[in-house]
């Protein structure tokens, strides 16, 4: 994620180095909406941002009238944008089945079911133990379940990584 900010007012504006993490965005009434990173990460985790591979720039995700403190105690109108560079990695692995209802096929060795639940998957486990594949071509759709997970990596500030 990259962040853009512009402001046009006859006032000074002081921007800290890590503004995207520490500067609060508010609405016109001054109600705190969180930091730029918090808002963007929340929308990413909810799947509200583009997930297709590629560069997605100039996305307005901060409401109609975002405001920020100008660094001198004045709440000013700003134009905030986020840009995304989305990469896709494909992994092949087994999801943990936490509950299943059905019948065991003793002849073919499978299970006949119309209901099952899978457990949570740790993204680190996927990265470390699942097989990385280049494409979905060649996978048998009858034996595969495609699950999409979103991971946000911040190389400059690892403490802000989101899953």
C-alpha angles and dihedrals in degrees: 000000000000124000132215128194132182131175132184115193136113090257135096117255124204116195121190120223093250095039094142089065104033107031114087122225116214138178123249091274090057097251109153114244096179132256123316089252093049092051094045093044091049091052091046092051090049090052092244095129127070113281098183112113114262142060117313111184138174097029114166108210103150103086130253102305113018116185134190136186107263091222092261101072100272121120105224134183112254137181109231126188138173129208125200133203104197122196125183124216121182124210132183119212146123122278115219109248107216098180135011135177121195146072131299113236101223093187101049096025096235137110127253108211142150096189135046139144126218125211128235119286121216109225090218090056090052092050094046105038111019122088114256112226131189100219145358091243113119096024115128106241090207090062101037135079114192112219123180122209127183122216124183115206123194110186094184095050109027091177087069097057112132132202 
